[in-house]
Amino acid sequence: MAEPFGIAAGAIGISTAFTACVSCFEYIQYGRHFGRDFQTDQLALSCARLRLTRWGESVNIYDDPKLGRPNATATEIQLAKDTLLQILVLFASTESISKNHKIVAKGGEDLSTFTTGDMDPKLIALDNKMKALAIRRQKGSRFLKLTSWALYHRSEFKNLLEQILSLIDNLEKLFPAPEAQTTLARQEAEEIGDKQSLDIIENTAKGVDNMLQMAVQEVLIGHRYLNVVIRGQTQIGDAYSSDWRGSATGASHQYDRIMVEEGGKVLIGNKYGGKDFWDD
């Protein structure tokens, strides 16, 4: 395997490889040939980064050398590390393509790039939220300080994104943590917050981050409960504890033919914050 950006594959741990991968998403720029599509592409790449950090958080990559699986073998851990390193190889390859493009570019060709400042203000704010979520999951660890490089053809971007998503798929299959990931995706949707941003993410995440897309739809549409029989103590609707400081944005839940009988203990809706009767 190649050693991109001077990283010696055998000399770093899996958490360092993860940190390097997350950092590399920041260095991609877009040539003027992308037109206004670069905004959509930037958000799609941010979705992919958020999905990668969600996996890392769900397997406790910084503190658990077994990645949430006590019976994980050394071979499986190495495979996960190699997968992360392969993502770095993809980024290094795009950097090489960018440099070669500049060398062979015809005189007068516009090699200038878009920046986030060229994005619509609403999309800048959304991209910054997603970036902040991803950086928070790096636990304060940052890696590399590189000069940004540009993609000049959309086909290069699509190829990069597709291969990154394929490798993230492999990580999620090798060390699955669906419950933790679902919880984190719901938290992301809540933090994204306003309906306009959620609508944008619902479209952007399609085919990139289906878990986030589903979490966003849940916030936008709400839950519908039909023909439910409950026996005993019950919370119907969203539950907010006294320590909750966040927001919950989205459609109301729909309830139809809910029957509560003695002997049950049920929360129907979302739970926000710390302990209440449900946790006793």
C-alpha positions as CSV (number, residue, x, y, z in Angstrom):
1,M,0.0,0.0,0.0
2,A,1.2,3.5,-0.8
3,E,2.1,5.8,2.1
4,P,0.2,9.1,1.3
5,F,1.3,12.4,2.8
6,G,4.4,10.8,4.3
7,I,2.5,8.6,6.7
8,A,4.3,5.3,7.4
9,A,1.4,2.8,7.5
10,G,3.1,0.5,9.9
11,A,4.1,3.1,12.4
12,I,0.6,4.6,13.2
13,G,-2.3,3.2,15.1
14,I,-5.8,3.0,13.8
15,S,-7.0,6.0,15.7
16,T,-4.3,8.1,14.1
17,A,-5.3,6.8,10.7
18,F,-8.9,7.7,11.4
19,T,-7.9,11.3,12.5
20,A,-5.9,11.7,9.3
21,C,-8.8,10.6,7.2
22,V,-11.2,13.0,8.8
23,S,-8.7,15.8,8.4
24,C,-8.3,15.2,4.7
25,F,-11.8,16.1,3.8
26,E,-11.0,19.7,4.5
27,Y,-8.4,20.0,1.8
28,I,-10.6,19.4,-1.3
29,Q,-11.4,22.4,-3.5
30,Y,-13.4,22.7,-6.7
31,G,-12.5,24.2,-10.0
32,R,-14.7,26.7,-11.8
33,H,-15.9,24.0,-14.3
34,F,-18.1,22.6,-11.5
35,G,-20.3,25.7,-11.6
36,R,-22.8,26.1,-8.8
37,D,-22.9,22.3,-8.5
38,F,-19.8,22.6,-6.3
39,Q,-22.1,23.5,-3.4
40,T,-24.0,20.3,-3.6
41,D,-20.8,18.3,-4.0
42,Q,-19.3,20.1,-1.0
43,L,-22.3,19.1,1.2
44,A,-22.2,15.5,-0.1
45,L,-18.5,15.3,0.9
46,S,-19.4,16.7,4.3
47,C,-22.1,14.1,4.6
48,A,-19.5,11.4,3.9
49,R,-17.1,12.8,6.5
50,L,-19.9,13.0,9.1
51,R,-20.8,9.4,8.4
52,L,-17.2,8.3,8.8
53,T,-17.0,10.1,12.2
54,R,-20.3,8.6,13.3
55,W,-18.8,5.1,12.7
56,G,-15.6,6.1,14.6
57,E,-17.7,7.4,17.5
58,S,-19.9,4.4,17.6
59,V,-17.0,2.0,17.9
60,N,-15.1,4.3,20.4
61,I,-12.1,4.4,18.1
62,Y,-10.0,6.6,20.3
63,D,-10.4,4.5,23.5
64,D,-11.2,1.0,22.5
65,P,-8.5,-0.9,20.6
66,K,-11.1,-3.7,19.9
67,L,-13.5,-1.2,18.3
68,G,-16.5,-2.3,20.4
69,R,-16.0,-6.0,19.7
70,P,-14.1,-7.8,22.5
71,N,-13.6,-10.9,20.3
72,A,-12.2,-8.9,17.4
73,T,-9.0,-10.5,15.9
74,A,-5.8,-8.7,15.1
75,T,-6.5,-9.5,11.5
76,E,-9.8,-7.7,11.6
77,I,-8.4,-4.7,13.4
78,Q,-5.6,-4.5,10.8
79,L,-8.2,-4.7,8.0
80,A,-10.1,-1.8,9.5
81,K,-6.8,0.2,9.7
82,D,-5.9,-0.7,6.1
83,T,-9.4,0.5,5.0
84,L,-8.8,3.9,6.6
85,L,-5.4,4.1,5.0
86,Q,-6.9,3.3,1.6
87,I,-9.1,6.4,2.1
88,L,-5.9,8.4,2.5
89,V,-4.6,6.8,-0.7
90,L,-7.7,8.1,-2.5
91,F,-7.1,11.6,-1.3
92,A,-3.4,11.4,-2.2
93,S,-4.4,10.2,-5.7
94,T,-6.7,13.2,-6.2
95,E,-3.9,15.5,-5.1
96,S,-1.6,13.9,-7.8
97,I,-4.3,14.3,-10.4
98,S,-4.7,18.0,-9.4
99,K,-0.9,18.6,-9.7
100,N,-0.8,16.9,-13.1
101,H,-3.7,18.9,-14.4
102,K,-1.9,22.1,-13.6
103,I,1.2,20.9,-15.4
104,V,-0.6,20.0,-18.6
105,A,-3.2,22.8,-18.6
106,K,-3.4,24.9,-21.7
107,G,-2.4,28.5,-21.5
108,G,-5.3,30.7,-20.5
109,E,-7.2,27.9,-18.8
110,D,-8.9,29.1,-15.7
111,L,-7.4,27.2,-12.8
112,S,-9.0,29.2,-10.0
113,T,-11.2,27.5,-7.5
114,F,-14.4,28.1,-5.6
115,T,-14.2,28.6,-1.8
116,T,-16.8,28.1,0.8
117,G,-17.2,31.9,0.6
118,D,-18.7,31.4,-2.8
119,M,-21.5,29.3,-1.4
120,D,-25.0,30.6,-0.5
121,P,-25.0,31.8,3.1
122,K,-27.5,29.2,4.2
123,L,-25.4,26.4,2.7
124,I,-22.2,27.8,4.4
125,A,-24.0,27.7,7.8
126,L,-25.1,24.1,7.1
127,D,-21.7,23.0,6.0
128,N,-20.1,24.6,9.1
129,K,-22.5,22.7,11.4
130,M,-21.6,19.4,9.8
131,K,-17.9,20.3,10.0
132,A,-18.2,21.2,13.6
133,L,-19.9,17.9,14.4
134,A,-17.1,16.0,12.6
135,I,-14.3,17.9,14.3
136,R,-15.9,17.4,17.7
137,R,-15.6,13.6,17.2
138,Q,-11.9,13.9,16.6
139,K,-11.6,14.4,20.4
140,G,-9.4,17.4,19.9
141,S,-7.0,15.5,17.8
142,R,-6.1,17.0,14.4
143,F,-3.6,15.6,11.9
144,L,-1.8,17.0,9.0
145,K,-1.6,20.5,7.8
146,L,-1.6,20.4,4.0
147,T,-2.1,22.8,1.2
148,S,-5.5,22.4,-0.3
149,W,-5.8,20.9,-3.8
150,A,-8.5,21.2,-6.4
151,L,-10.6,18.8,-8.4
152,Y,-11.2,20.2,-11.9
153,H,-13.6,17.6,-13.3
154,R,-16.8,16.4,-11.8
155,S,-16.1,12.8,-12.9
156,E,-13.0,12.9,-10.6
157,F,-15.2,14.0,-7.7
158,K,-17.8,11.3,-8.3
159,N,-15.1,8.7,-8.5
160,L,-13.6,9.9,-5.2
161,L,-16.9,10.0,-3.4
162,E,-18.1,6.6,-4.6
163,Q,-14.8,4.9,-3.5
164,I,-14.9,6.6,-0.1
165,L,-18.5,5.5,0.4
166,S,-17.6,2.0,-0.6
167,L,-14.7,1.9,2.0
168,I,-17.0,3.3,4.7
169,D,-19.5,0.6,3.9
170,N,-16.7,-2.0,4.5
171,L,-15.9,-0.4,7.9
172,E,-19.5,-0.5,9.0
173,K,-19.9,-4.1,7.9
174,L,-16.6,-5.2,9.6
175,F,-17.4,-3.4,12.9
176,P,-21.1,-2.7,13.0
177,A,-22.7,-0.6,15.7
178,P,-26.2,0.1,14.3
179,E,-27.9,1.2,17.5
180,A,-25.2,3.6,18.5
181,Q,-25.0,5.0,14.9
182,T,-28.8,5.4,14.7
183,T,-28.7,7.4,18.0
184,L,-25.9,9.6,16.7
185,A,-27.6,10.2,13.4
186,R,-30.7,11.3,15.2
187,Q,-28.6,13.7,17.3
188,E,-27.1,15.1,14.1
189,A,-30.5,15.7,12.7
190,E,-31.6,17.5,15.8
191,E,-28.5,19.7,15.8
192,I,-28.9,20.6,12.2
193,G,-32.2,21.9,13.4
194,D,-34.2,24.2,11.0
195,K,-36.5,22.7,8.4
196,Q,-34.8,24.3,5.4
197,S,-31.4,22.8,6.4
198,L,-33.1,19.4,7.0
199,D,-34.8,19.5,3.6
200,I,-31.4,20.2,2.0
201,I,-29.7,17.3,3.9
202,E,-32.5,14.9,3.1
203,N,-31.7,15.4,-0.6
204,T,-28.0,15.6,-0.2
205,A,-27.7,12.5,2.0
206,K,-29.5,10.3,-0.5
207,G,-27.1,7.6,-1.6
208,V,-24.4,9.1,0.6
209,D,-25.6,8.6,4.1
210,N,-28.9,6.8,4.2
211,M,-28.9,6.6,8.0
212,L,-28.8,10.4,8.3
213,Q,-31.4,10.7,5.6
214,M,-33.8,8.5,7.6
215,A,-33.0,10.4,10.8
216,V,-33.8,13.7,9.0
217,Q,-37.1,12.3,7.6
218,E,-38.0,11.2,11.2
219,V,-37.6,14.7,12.4
220,L,-39.4,16.3,9.5
221,I,-42.3,13.8,9.3
222,G,-42.6,12.7,12.9
223,H,-43.8,9.3,14.1
224,R,-47.3,7.8,13.5
225,Y,-48.7,5.4,16.1
226,L,-51.7,3.3,15.2
227,N,-53.7,0.6,17.1
228,V,-51.3,0.5,20.1
229,V,-52.3,-1.1,23.4
230,I,-50.2,-0.1,26.5
231,R,-50.5,-1.6,29.9
232,G,-49.2,0.6,32.8
233,Q,-47.2,3.7,33.2
234,T,-46.8,5.5,29.9
235,Q,-45.2,8.5,28.3
236,I,-46.9,9.4,25.0
237,G,-45.1,12.1,23.0
238,D,-41.6,13.4,23.4
239,A,-40.1,13.4,26.8
240,Y,-37.8,16.2,28.0
241,S,-35.9,16.0,31.2
242,S,-34.9,19.0,33.3
243,D,-31.2,18.8,32.0
244,W,-32.2,19.0,28.3
245,R,-30.6,22.1,26.7
246,G,-31.1,21.2,23.0
247,S,-33.9,21.8,20.5
248,A,-36.3,19.4,18.8
249,T,-37.4,20.5,15.4
250,G,-39.9,18.8,13.2
251,A,-43.5,17.6,12.7
252,S,-45.7,16.5,15.5
253,H,-46.2,12.8,16.1
254,Q,-49.5,11.2,15.0
255,Y,-51.4,9.0,17.4
256,D,-54.5,6.9,16.4
257,R,-56.2,4.3,18.6
258,I,-53.8,4.2,21.5
259,M,-55.1,2.0,24.4
260,V,-53.3,2.0,27.7
261,E,-54.0,-0.8,30.2
262,E,-52.5,-1.8,33.5
263,G,-49.1,-3.4,33.7
264,G,-47.2,-1.6,30.9
265,K,-44.4,1.0,31.0
266,V,-44.0,2.7,27.7
267,L,-42.5,5.8,26.1
268,I,-44.1,6.6,22.7
269,G,-42.1,9.5,21.2
270,N,-38.5,10.7,21.6
271,K,-36.5,11.0,24.8
272,Y,-34.4,14.1,25.3
273,G,-32.0,14.5,28.2
274,G,-31.2,12.5,31.3
275,K,-33.1,10.1,33.6
276,D,-36.8,10.2,34.3
277,F,-39.4,7.5,35.2
278,W,-38.5,5.6,32.1
279,D,-35.0,5.0,33.3
280,D,-35.9,3.8,36.9
